[in-house]
Amino acid sequence: MIAALALVLALATSFLADGECAFRLGFADLRQQVGPSAVGGCLEDEHHNPESGDALQRTTGGLLVWRKTDNFTAFTDGHRTWINGPAGLQTRLNGERFAWEADGMADLPVSAEEVVRGDPDRPWISLVFNAGAGYGSAPAIVETLRERSVRTTFFPLGWWAEREPDLVRRIAADGHEVASHGHRVFDLTSVSDAEVLADLGRADEVISGITGHTTRPLWSPSAGYRDARVRRLAASLGYRPIYWTVDSGDWRADATAEGVRRRVLDGAVNGAIIVMHLDSPRTRDVVAPVVGEIVDGLRARGFRLVTVGELITGRLRP
């Protein structure tokens, strides 16, 4: 009894030391198993994803997750994940999978056939974000997605990921898919086969070095520049070409916040891939202020917001 009381007091002291928020129950246990220094202090109290029912809690070291579907707790620092699963506490790199883990991406066959929309009979939508235009990025968008428990897919250019590694790590730690937008070549249709392969290979090398997992099998062409040859070459590297159903138009010089909001909501249909940008010339003015309203508006219409991988395979990630 005395030992148990001492443990409770020690945990309570650690909660207070972390500030106003606290680690409780399963998250407190997992933090002790992984190591308090690795998990770090809490940045917020535990909260729930309204769609999946999963519990989430950001820490100074990464993200704690309770997965409702299998009743497992997990912690990721954006590079490595610890899972308290059927074999007890196990750890792996984020690009790896244990044998018992479901991998929805395994249902996505690699081919040169382009994906522009998911199942038209399922009310799911993927609100994706491209990055690499070279203008000031808007981390506020990432924060809004986190606040609303949205996990989606980001397509950064490799050179941009090199410039913004902390933001890329944060995106990955929040549970988003980080896919490929190529590395630096703006128009892949204008360069040789060797240059296409080199550009896509370099992008995966850079981004996987930051996030800890490959960008395969998802690739979306920079500025939409693609043809049969480029798609075939991408497939030879293990990619499935992803395009979009709706262009938000947030990159246009005459774009307005209300215009972007209306364009997205008016174009929303079952299975839509809706493209927006994290660093276009107008992002900070016309996307960041309304992305929360867009998420709320889509959900109010009965749409579920998912990643591209989930949209295509029809399987929700844990």
N, C-alpha and C positions, 0 to 999 in steps of 0.2 A: 504493500500500500504506500509506504513512504517513497519507494523508488518510483512508483507510478505518479505520485504527486509531484515529485521532483521533475519528472519528465514533462508534466503538464505546465509547471511553472517555467521550465526552460523554454518550451514552445511559446508560451504566452509572452515571455520576455523577447523572444525573437520576433514575434508579431509586432510588438510595440517598437522594436528597433527599426523595423522596416518602414515605419511611418503610420499613417492612418489606416492603410489597407492591411489585410492579413491573409495568411495561408491557412486554410481550414481542411479538416478531414482528409480526403484522398490526396489533395494537393500538398498538404503538410507532410503526409507520409512519403509521397514521391520525392519531395524536395530533400528530405533527409536521406533517402536511398540514393538519389543521384549525387547529392552533395550540395549544401547551401551555397558554397562558393561558386559552383557552376550555374545553379539556377538563379542566384542573385536575390535581390530584394524585390518586393512586389511594387508594381506601378499602378495597380488598380485592384479592386475587389473582384472576386469571381463573378462572371455573368454568363448568361445562356444565349446561344444562337437560337433565335425564334423559329428557324426553319428545321434544323436538325435536332435541336434539343441538347446539343453538345455544350459542355461548360468550358469557358475559356478564361484565362488569366494571364495578362502580360507581366513579365518580370524584367529586371535589368539585364538578365542573361538570355531571355528568349520568350517562349510561350508555353504555358501549361494547358493541356487539353484533357477533358474527360469525354470519351466517345460513348455516346448513349447506345449506339447499335451493338457494341460488344462489351460495354462496361469496363473498358480499359482506361487507365490514365497514362498520359504521355507527356514528355517535355522535349522541345526542340530548340536548339540555339541557332537554327538556320543552316547548320552544316551537318550536325549529328542529331539523332533522335533516340531517346530512351523510352521504352514502352514496358509497362508493367502488365504483361500479357499472360498467355496460358503457360509459359515456361518461366514465370517470374520476371524479374527485371532483366531486359535485354537491351543492347544498344547496337545501332547500325548507322552508316552514313545515309543521308537523305535520298541518295540515288539508288540505294539498295532496298531489298525487301526480304523479310523472313518468309520461310516456306508457307507459314500459316496465314500470311497476309493476302487479302484480295487485292489484285492489281487491275483496276478497271481499264487502264491503258492497254492491257494485253488484248482487249477486245477491239482495239483500233488498228486495223491492218495497214501496213505501210504500202502506199501505192502513189502513182502520179495523179490519181483522180482527185480533183479539188473538192474540198468541203466548203459549201457556202451557207448551209443551214442544217440544223438538227431535225429531229422528228416533228413534222408539222401537226401531229396529233397530240403532242405532249406540251403542256404550258410551261416550258422551260426556256430561259433566255440567257445568253452569255454576253455580258457587258464588258468587252475587252478593251485594253489600253495599250497602244503602241507608244514607243519612246525612241527618240533618236533624231528628232528634228533639229536639235541643237540650241533651242531656246531655254529659258529658265523653267525648270521643272516645278511641279506643284505637289509637294509631299502632303498637302492638306487633303488631296484626293484619297491617298492611301489611308490617312487617318479617318476620313469619313466612311470609307469602306469597312474599316475595322470597327468603328462605332456601331455600324449597322449590321455587323456580322456577315459581311458579303465576302465570299471567296470567288475570285475570278481568274482570268488569265492575262498576263502581261507579256507583250512581245517587244523586248528591247533590242536595239542594235548593239552589237558587241562593243563598239567603241564607246557608246554611251554608258554601258554597264561598267567599263573601265573607269570612266570619269565619275560615276555615281555608285561606287561599290556599297557604301553604307545603306543607301536607299534600296538597292537591289536586295541586299541581305534582309532588310526590314520587310520588303515585299514577300520574300520567301518565308521568313519567320511567321508572317501573318497567315500562312497557309495558301497563298496564291500559287498558281502554276506560273513558272517563269519559262517561257518558250523562246524560240528564235525568230528574229526579224532580219537575220543576216548580220554581218559585221560592219562593213563600211561602204560597200558598193551600193550606190543609190539605185541604179537600174541594172539588174542582173541580166536582162535580155541583151544588153549592149556589150557584154564582155564574153571572153572565150569560155569553153567548158572548164578548163583548168582554173580559171579565175573564179568561176562560180563555185566550184568545189572547195577552193582555198578559202573563199570568203565565208561559206557556211561552216567549214571546219574550224576556222579561227573563231567564229562567233560562239560555237559550242565550247571550245577550249576556254575562252575567257569567262563566259557566263557560268559554266559548270565549276570553274575554279573559284567563283565567288559564292555560289549557292550550295555547292557540294553535290549537285545532281545534274544529269544531262538535260539538254533542252529537247532531245528527241522524245516522241515522234512529232512534235508540233512545230511547224514553221509557217510564218505568214510573210509574204513578199513586201519588201520596202516600197512604199508608195503604190502598192498594187502592181508593180512591174513584174510580170511573169508571162511565160508562154509554155508550150508543150515541152520544149527542150529543157527549160529551167526546172519545170516540175519533175521531169524525168530524172534530172541530175540530183535534185533534192531527195527524191525517193531512193536513189541509189545510196544515199548516205543514211537512210533510215527515217526520213521525214514524210509526213503526210501534209500536203499543202492546205493551208487554211485561208479562206478569203472572208468576206463579210456579206451579210444580208442587208444591213443598213449602215450607211456612212453618216455619222452625226453632223458632219460639216463644220466641226469645231475648229478646223485649221484654216478656214477661209478668212480673208482679210476683213470681210464685212460681217463676220459671224457675231451674233449676240447671245447672251446667256438664255434669253427667252426663246430665241430661234433654235438653239441647240436642244433645249428642253422639249420644245414642241416637236421638233424633227424626230427625236428619239421616241417619244411617247406615241406619236402618230404612226411611226413605222414599226412599232412593236407587234410581232406576230409569234405564234408558237414556233420554237426552234430557232429564233433569230440570233445571229451573231452581230452585235451592234458595236461598231468600232469608234473609240474615242482616243484622245491623245493625252499623254502625261507632260509633254513639253513642246506643244505647238506654239506658234506666236501668240495665240489667243487663249491658251489653256487657263492661265491664272484668272483671266477676266470672264471667260464664258463657260468654263467647265467646272472649276473648283467651286464657284458659288452655287451651282445648281445640281451637282452630282447627287447630293442627299435627296433633293426633291425628285430627281429621276428615279432613284432606287425606291423611294416611298411610292411614287406614282405607278411604277411597274408592279410592285407588290399589291397595291390597291386594286389593280386590274386582274389579279389572280396569277401573275407570273412568278415562277421560282427562279432565282438568280443562281446560276451554276457556272462552273469552269467549262472551258471548251471540251476538255476531255470527258467530263460528265455529260455534257450536251450531246456529244457524238455517240458515246457508248451506252447512254441511258442508265449508267450506274453511278451512284453517289459515292464519293470517296469517304472513308472513315473519318 
